Amino acid sequence: MLTHEQEKLINATAPVVAEHLNAITQRFYPLMFTRYPEVKPLFNEVHQQSGGQPRALANAVLAYVQLRSNPAQARATLDVVVSKHVSLGILPEQYPIVGECLLAAIGEVLGEAVTPEIADAWGALYNELAALLIDLEDQRYREFEQRPGGWRGTRRFKIASTQQESALIRSFVLEPEDGGRVADHEPGQYIGVRLTINGELVYRHYSLSDTPNGQSYRISIKREEQGQVSRHFHDVLQPGDTLELLPPAGDLTLIEGDEPLLLASGGVGQTPLLPMARHALSLGRQVTYLHAALDADHQAFKGELEALKSEYPQRLKAVRIHERGNEAEHIGRIDHSLLAHYLPDLKARCYFVGPQGFMTAINSALSELGVDEDRRHFEHFGPSRPLDAA
C-alpha cells in the first residue's frame, strides 16, 4: 500500500508522466526486449511497429492512476487487460520484469526530474497494479481449470479438419491431443494460440467461431499477406499438425436480457459474432445480423447463415452488404441510413466488430441514432484504443 507521502507524489507527478507517457512506453519495449529477450514472443511485432501496443500500455497505466480510488471500477476497467494476459498465460514472475523496465524507461525519459522518492512512489504504484492483475488473472485461471475439460497453462491440440470459408478466411477445427473433453467457453470469446515457426515461439489470439460442443474448438483465420502466423496457418499447417492452446478469454459476450440484438461485422470481424448470434437465437432472442464484405467471394460462412435463417425464420434477419458485385441485399457499406433502417429499436443491444474505421463509423452512427453508450459493445482484434483514435 502506498504511503500518504507517496500518494501525494503520484498526484503531483501524474500530469508530467502522462504528458511523456507515449515516449516512456516507446522506450520501455526496446529496453525490456534487450534485457529480457525471452518475453519478446509474447508481443505481436506488428502491434509494436504500429504503436498500438505502447498506446495500450499507456492507456492502462493512466486509467489505473485515475481509477485506483475506486477499486470496483478499476477492476472492471482492467478486464480487457486481464483477458489478454490470460490468453497469453502471463505468470506472476513476469511482472517484476515489466516493473523494472518501465521504471527504467521513466527514468531515462524524465531524467533528473525523477528523484529517488518519486521513483519509489511510482514503483509502489506499479507493484499495487501488478498485485491486482495477478489476483484477477489467478481467479480466471482457477475458474477455467475447475470446469469439466478445463486446464491451466497450455494444452496440446491437433488440427482435426479445415474448411475454406471465403477467398481469405479458413476455419481450423482443433481437438485435444489427449482425447479428453473440451471446456465450454462463452460465445464471443477468443483463445490464445502458441506455436513455433522457424524455431521461434509465437503467440496469437483468435476468436472462437463456433458455439461450445465439449469436443473441439474452431478458429477462423484471415490470411494476411504480411501476417507471419496467418500465412503459416494457411500455407503450412495441415490436419494432424499440433499446436498449444491457452484458456479462452474475452469480455465481448452476450449480456443477459430479452432485448433484440443488432450484430454488425466487417470482414473477419464476423468470427466472434456468428456464435453469439447462434447462442442468442437458441435463447429465443431477436437478432438482426449485418455483415459487410468486399464481395461474394469474400463472404464467409454463407452456408451457416443460410442454415440459421432456415432454423429461425421468425427471429433472424441476416443482411449482406458488399462493396461490389450484385449478390447482396445492399451494395456499398454499412452507414448511418442503413443502420437507421435495420436498428430494431433504441433499447437493442448492439455488438460490432471489424477494422478500426468500421467500428468508429458504426459507433458514431449508433450514437447519433440515440443508442446509449452502455448498449454499444465492441472489441479490437489488436491492442485496445479509443474508437476516435487516429
C-alpha positions as CSV (number, residue, x, y, z in Angstrom):
1,M,0.0,0.0,0.0
2,L,1.2,3.5,-0.9
3,T,2.1,5.8,2.0
4,H,0.4,9.2,2.3
5,E,3.6,10.9,1.0
6,Q,3.8,8.5,-2.0
7,E,0.1,9.3,-2.7
8,K,0.9,13.0,-2.8
9,L,4.0,12.4,-5.1
10,I,1.9,10.3,-7.5
11,N,-0.8,13.0,-7.7
12,A,1.8,15.7,-8.2
13,T,3.8,14.0,-10.9
14,A,1.0,12.1,-12.7
15,P,0.4,15.0,-15.2
16,V,4.1,15.1,-16.1
17,V,4.2,11.3,-16.5
18,A,1.0,11.4,-18.6
19,E,2.5,14.1,-20.8
20,H,5.5,11.9,-21.6
21,L,3.8,8.5,-21.4
22,N,4.0,7.8,-25.1
23,A,7.7,8.4,-25.1
24,I,8.1,6.3,-22.0
25,T,6.3,3.3,-23.4
26,Q,8.1,3.6,-26.7
27,R,11.4,3.4,-24.8
28,F,10.1,0.7,-22.5
29,Y,9.6,-2.1,-25.0
30,P,13.1,-2.0,-26.7
31,L,14.6,-1.8,-23.2
32,M,12.7,-4.9,-22.0
33,F,13.4,-6.9,-25.1
34,T,17.1,-6.1,-24.8
35,R,17.3,-7.1,-21.1
36,Y,14.8,-10.0,-21.3
37,P,14.6,-11.3,-24.8
38,E,12.7,-14.4,-23.6
39,V,9.5,-12.3,-23.2
40,K,9.5,-10.9,-26.8
41,P,7.4,-13.8,-28.2
42,L,4.5,-12.6,-26.0
43,F,4.2,-9.4,-28.0
44,N,2.9,-9.1,-31.6
45,E,5.7,-7.4,-33.6
46,V,3.1,-5.8,-35.9
47,H,1.4,-4.1,-33.0
48,Q,4.8,-2.9,-31.7
49,Q,5.7,-1.3,-35.1
50,S,2.3,0.3,-35.4
51,G,2.5,1.8,-31.9
52,G,-0.7,0.0,-30.9
53,Q,0.9,-2.0,-28.1
54,P,2.7,1.0,-26.5
55,R,-0.5,3.1,-26.7
56,A,-2.5,0.3,-25.0
57,L,0.0,0.1,-22.1
58,A,0.0,3.9,-21.7
59,N,-3.8,3.9,-21.6
60,A,-3.9,1.1,-19.0
61,V,-1.4,2.9,-16.7
62,L,-3.3,6.2,-17.0
63,A,-6.6,4.5,-16.4
64,Y,-5.3,2.9,-13.2
65,V,-3.9,6.1,-11.9
66,Q,-7.2,7.8,-12.4
67,L,-9.4,5.0,-11.1
68,R,-7.4,3.5,-8.2
69,S,-9.5,5.3,-5.6
70,N,-12.5,3.3,-6.9
71,P,-11.4,-0.4,-6.7
72,A,-14.5,-1.8,-8.3
73,Q,-14.3,0.5,-11.3
74,A,-10.6,-0.1,-11.6
75,R,-11.1,-3.9,-11.7
76,A,-13.8,-3.5,-14.4
77,T,-11.6,-1.2,-16.5
78,L,-8.8,-3.8,-16.3
79,D,-10.9,-6.7,-17.5
80,V,-9.6,-6.2,-21.1
81,V,-6.0,-6.4,-19.9
82,V,-6.7,-9.4,-17.8
83,S,-8.4,-11.3,-20.7
84,K,-5.4,-10.7,-22.9
85,H,-3.0,-11.8,-20.2
86,V,-5.0,-15.0,-19.5
87,S,-4.9,-15.9,-23.2
88,L,-1.1,-15.5,-23.1
89,G,-0.6,-17.4,-19.9
90,I,1.1,-14.5,-18.2
91,L,2.7,-15.5,-14.9
92,P,3.3,-13.6,-11.6
93,E,7.1,-13.9,-12.0
94,Q,6.9,-11.9,-15.3
95,Y,5.6,-8.8,-13.6
96,P,8.9,-7.7,-11.9
97,I,10.5,-7.7,-15.4
98,V,7.9,-5.2,-16.6
99,G,8.1,-3.1,-13.5
100,E,11.9,-2.9,-13.7
101,C,11.9,-1.9,-17.3
102,L,9.0,0.5,-17.0
103,L,10.6,2.4,-14.1
104,A,14.0,2.4,-16.0
105,A,12.2,3.9,-19.1
106,I,10.6,6.6,-16.9
107,G,14.0,7.5,-15.5
108,E,15.6,7.7,-19.0
109,V,12.8,9.9,-20.4
110,L,12.3,12.3,-17.4
111,G,16.0,12.3,-16.3
112,E,16.9,14.2,-13.2
113,A,13.3,15.1,-12.5
114,V,12.8,11.6,-11.2
115,T,14.1,11.8,-7.6
116,P,14.6,8.6,-5.6
117,E,11.4,9.4,-3.7
118,I,9.4,9.8,-6.9
119,A,10.9,6.6,-8.3
120,D,9.9,4.7,-5.1
121,A,6.4,6.1,-5.3
122,W,5.9,5.0,-8.9
123,G,7.4,1.7,-8.1
124,A,4.9,1.2,-5.3
125,L,2.1,2.2,-7.6
126,Y,3.2,-0.4,-10.2
127,N,3.5,-3.1,-7.5
128,E,0.0,-2.3,-6.4
129,L,-1.3,-2.6,-10.0
130,A,0.7,-5.8,-10.6
131,A,-0.7,-7.4,-7.4
132,L,-4.3,-6.5,-8.6
133,L,-3.7,-8.0,-12.0
134,I,-2.1,-11.1,-10.6
135,D,-5.1,-11.7,-8.4
136,L,-7.6,-11.1,-11.1
137,E,-5.8,-13.4,-13.5
138,D,-5.4,-16.2,-10.9
139,Q,-9.2,-16.1,-10.4
140,R,-9.7,-16.6,-14.1
141,Y,-7.1,-19.4,-14.3
142,R,-8.6,-21.2,-11.4
143,E,-12.2,-20.9,-12.6
144,F,-11.4,-22.3,-16.0
145,E,-9.2,-25.1,-14.6
146,Q,-12.1,-26.2,-12.5
147,R,-14.5,-26.6,-15.4
148,P,-15.1,-30.0,-16.9
149,G,-12.4,-30.3,-19.6
150,G,-10.6,-27.2,-18.3
151,W,-6.8,-26.9,-17.8
152,R,-4.2,-24.4,-16.6
153,G,-1.3,-23.3,-18.8
154,T,-1.1,-24.8,-22.2
155,R,-2.7,-27.9,-23.7
156,R,-1.8,-29.6,-26.9
157,F,-4.4,-29.7,-29.7
158,K,-4.3,-31.2,-33.1
159,I,-5.9,-29.9,-36.3
160,A,-8.8,-32.3,-36.9
161,S,-10.1,-30.6,-40.1
162,T,-10.0,-27.4,-42.1
163,Q,-12.7,-25.6,-44.2
164,Q,-12.2,-22.7,-46.6
165,E,-14.9,-20.2,-45.7
166,S,-14.1,-17.5,-48.2
167,A,-11.3,-16.3,-50.5
168,L,-9.2,-15.3,-47.5
169,I,-10.7,-17.0,-44.4
170,R,-10.1,-20.6,-43.4
171,S,-11.5,-22.5,-40.4
172,F,-9.5,-24.9,-38.3
173,V,-11.2,-27.4,-36.0
174,L,-9.0,-28.2,-33.1
175,E,-9.3,-31.3,-30.9
176,P,-7.3,-32.1,-27.8
177,E,-4.4,-34.5,-28.4
178,D,-5.1,-36.3,-25.2
179,G,-8.6,-37.2,-26.4
180,G,-10.3,-35.6,-23.4
181,R,-13.2,-33.3,-23.0
182,V,-13.0,-29.6,-24.0
183,A,-14.2,-27.0,-21.6
184,D,-17.1,-24.7,-22.6
185,H,-16.4,-21.1,-23.5
186,E,-18.7,-18.1,-23.8
187,P,-19.7,-17.3,-27.4
188,G,-17.8,-14.2,-28.5
189,Q,-14.6,-15.1,-26.7
190,Y,-11.2,-15.7,-28.2
191,I,-8.4,-18.2,-27.4
192,G,-4.6,-18.0,-27.2
193,V,-2.5,-20.0,-29.6
194,R,1.1,-20.8,-29.1
195,L,3.3,-22.5,-31.8
196,T,6.8,-22.5,-33.2
197,I,7.6,-21.0,-36.6
198,N,11.1,-21.4,-37.9
199,G,12.4,-22.2,-34.5
200,E,10.8,-19.2,-32.8
201,L,8.0,-19.2,-30.3
202,V,4.9,-17.1,-31.3
203,Y,1.6,-16.3,-29.6
204,R,-1.6,-15.1,-31.2
205,H,-5.3,-14.7,-30.2
206,Y,-8.1,-15.9,-32.5
207,S,-11.9,-15.7,-32.0
208,L,-13.7,-18.9,-31.3
209,S,-16.0,-19.0,-34.3
210,D,-18.4,-21.8,-33.1
211,T,-20.5,-22.4,-30.1
212,P,-19.3,-24.8,-27.4
213,N,-19.7,-28.6,-28.1
214,G,-17.4,-30.2,-25.5
215,Q,-15.3,-31.9,-28.1
216,S,-13.4,-29.3,-30.1
217,Y,-12.7,-25.6,-30.7
218,R,-12.9,-23.8,-34.0
219,I,-10.9,-20.8,-35.1
220,S,-11.3,-19.0,-38.4
221,I,-8.3,-17.1,-39.6
222,K,-7.9,-14.5,-42.4
223,R,-4.8,-14.8,-44.4
224,E,-2.9,-11.6,-44.1
225,E,-0.2,-11.1,-46.7
226,Q,2.2,-9.6,-44.1
227,G,1.0,-11.9,-41.3
228,Q,3.6,-14.4,-40.3
229,V,1.3,-16.5,-38.3
230,S,-1.8,-16.3,-40.5
231,R,0.3,-17.3,-43.5
232,H,1.7,-20.2,-41.5
233,F,-1.8,-21.5,-40.8
234,H,-2.9,-21.1,-44.4
235,D,0.2,-22.2,-46.2
236,V,1.9,-24.7,-43.9
237,L,-0.4,-26.3,-41.3
238,Q,-2.4,-29.4,-42.2
239,P,-4.9,-31.7,-40.5
240,G,-2.9,-33.8,-38.0
241,D,-0.5,-31.0,-37.1
242,T,-0.4,-29.9,-33.5
243,L,-0.3,-26.6,-31.5
244,E,-0.8,-25.4,-28.0
245,L,-3.9,-23.6,-26.7
246,L,-4.3,-21.4,-23.6
247,P,-7.6,-20.8,-21.8
248,P,-10.3,-18.9,-23.7
249,A,-10.8,-15.3,-22.6
250,G,-12.5,-12.1,-23.7
251,D,-15.4,-9.9,-22.5
252,L,-17.4,-9.4,-25.7
253,T,-20.1,-11.8,-24.6
254,L,-23.8,-11.8,-24.6
255,I,-25.4,-9.7,-21.9
256,E,-28.4,-11.4,-20.4
257,G,-31.8,-10.0,-21.2
258,D,-34.6,-10.2,-23.7
259,E,-33.8,-7.0,-25.8
260,P,-33.3,-7.5,-29.5
261,L,-29.8,-7.7,-30.8
262,L,-28.0,-5.9,-33.7
263,L,-24.8,-7.7,-34.7
264,A,-22.7,-5.8,-37.3
265,S,-19.4,-7.1,-38.6
266,G,-16.8,-6.3,-41.2
267,G,-14.7,-9.0,-42.8
268,V,-13.2,-11.4,-40.4
269,G,-14.9,-9.5,-37.6
270,Q,-17.8,-11.9,-38.1
271,T,-15.9,-14.7,-36.2
272,P,-17.0,-13.7,-32.7
273,L,-20.5,-12.5,-33.7
274,L,-21.6,-15.7,-35.5
275,P,-21.5,-17.9,-32.4
276,M,-23.1,-15.1,-30.4
277,A,-26.0,-15.0,-33.0
278,R,-26.5,-18.7,-32.8
279,H,-26.5,-18.6,-29.0
280,A,-28.9,-15.7,-28.8
281,L,-31.3,-17.4,-31.2
282,S,-31.3,-20.5,-29.2
283,L,-32.4,-18.4,-26.2
284,G,-35.3,-17.0,-28.1
285,R,-33.9,-13.5,-28.8
286,Q,-34.5,-11.5,-32.0
287,V,-31.3,-11.0,-34.0
288,T,-30.5,-8.6,-36.8
289,Y,-27.2,-9.7,-38.4
290,L,-25.4,-7.3,-40.7
291,H,-22.2,-8.4,-42.4
292,A,-20.1,-6.3,-44.7
293,A,-17.6,-7.9,-47.1
294,L,-15.8,-6.9,-50.3
295,D,-17.9,-9.2,-52.5
296,A,-19.4,-12.7,-52.6
297,D,-16.0,-14.3,-52.8
298,H,-15.0,-12.7,-49.6
299,Q,-18.3,-13.5,-47.8
300,A,-17.5,-16.2,-45.2
301,F,-19.9,-18.7,-43.5
302,K,-22.6,-18.5,-46.2
303,G,-23.9,-22.0,-45.5
304,E,-24.0,-21.5,-41.8
305,L,-26.0,-18.3,-42.1
306,E,-28.5,-19.8,-44.5
307,A,-28.9,-22.7,-42.1
308,L,-29.6,-20.3,-39.2
309,K,-32.1,-18.4,-41.4
310,S,-33.9,-21.7,-42.1
311,E,-33.9,-22.7,-38.5
312,Y,-35.0,-19.4,-37.1
313,P,-37.0,-17.7,-39.9
314,Q,-39.1,-15.5,-37.5
315,R,-36.2,-14.4,-35.2
316,L,-33.2,-13.9,-37.5
317,K,-32.8,-11.1,-40.1
318,A,-29.5,-11.7,-41.9
319,V,-28.4,-8.9,-44.3
320,R,-25.3,-9.0,-46.6
321,I,-23.6,-5.8,-47.6
322,H,-21.0,-6.0,-50.3
323,E,-18.8,-3.2,-51.7
324,R,-19.1,-4.6,-55.2
325,G,-21.0,-7.2,-57.2
326,N,-24.7,-7.9,-57.3
327,E,-25.1,-10.8,-54.8
328,A,-26.0,-9.0,-51.7
329,E,-29.1,-7.2,-50.3
330,H,-27.1,-3.9,-50.3
331,I,-24.1,-2.7,-52.3
332,G,-21.9,-0.2,-50.5
333,R,-21.0,0.0,-46.9
334,I,-22.8,-0.1,-43.5
335,D,-23.6,3.6,-42.9
336,H,-26.0,5.8,-40.9
337,S,-29.0,5.3,-43.2
338,L,-28.6,1.5,-43.3
339,L,-28.3,1.3,-39.5
340,A,-31.3,3.5,-39.2
341,H,-33.3,1.1,-41.4
342,Y,-32.3,-2.1,-39.6
343,L,-31.9,-1.0,-36.0
344,P,-34.7,-2.9,-34.1
345,D,-35.2,-0.2,-31.5
346,L,-33.2,2.1,-29.2
347,K,-33.2,-0.5,-26.5
348,A,-31.4,-3.0,-28.7
349,R,-28.0,-4.4,-27.7
350,C,-25.6,-3.5,-30.4
351,Y,-22.4,-5.5,-31.0
352,F,-19.9,-4.6,-33.7
353,V,-16.5,-5.9,-34.7
354,G,-14.3,-5.1,-37.6
355,P,-11.4,-2.7,-38.6
356,Q,-10.9,0.4,-36.5
357,G,-12.5,2.8,-39.1
358,F,-15.5,0.4,-39.5
359,M,-16.1,0.4,-35.7
360,T,-15.6,4.1,-35.4
361,A,-18.2,4.8,-38.1
362,I,-20.8,2.4,-36.6
363,N,-20.3,3.7,-33.1
364,S,-20.8,7.3,-34.2
365,A,-23.9,6.4,-36.2
366,L,-25.5,4.5,-33.4
367,S,-24.8,7.4,-31.0
368,E,-26.4,9.8,-33.5
369,L,-29.4,7.5,-33.7
370,G,-29.9,7.6,-30.0
371,V,-28.4,4.3,-28.8
372,D,-27.0,4.7,-25.3
373,E,-23.3,4.1,-24.9
374,D,-23.9,1.2,-22.4
375,R,-25.8,-0.6,-25.2
376,R,-22.9,-0.3,-27.7
377,H,-20.4,-3.1,-27.4
378,F,-17.2,-3.7,-29.5
379,E,-13.8,-5.4,-29.4
380,H,-10.5,-4.8,-31.0
381,F,-8.6,-7.8,-32.5
382,G,-5.3,-6.0,-31.6
383,P,-4.4,-3.6,-28.7
384,S,-7.4,-1.7,-27.4
385,R,-7.7,2.0,-28.1
386,P,-10.5,4.6,-28.2
387,L,-12.7,4.4,-31.3
388,D,-12.0,8.1,-32.1
389,A,-8.2,7.5,-32.1
390,A,-6.4,8.3,-35.3
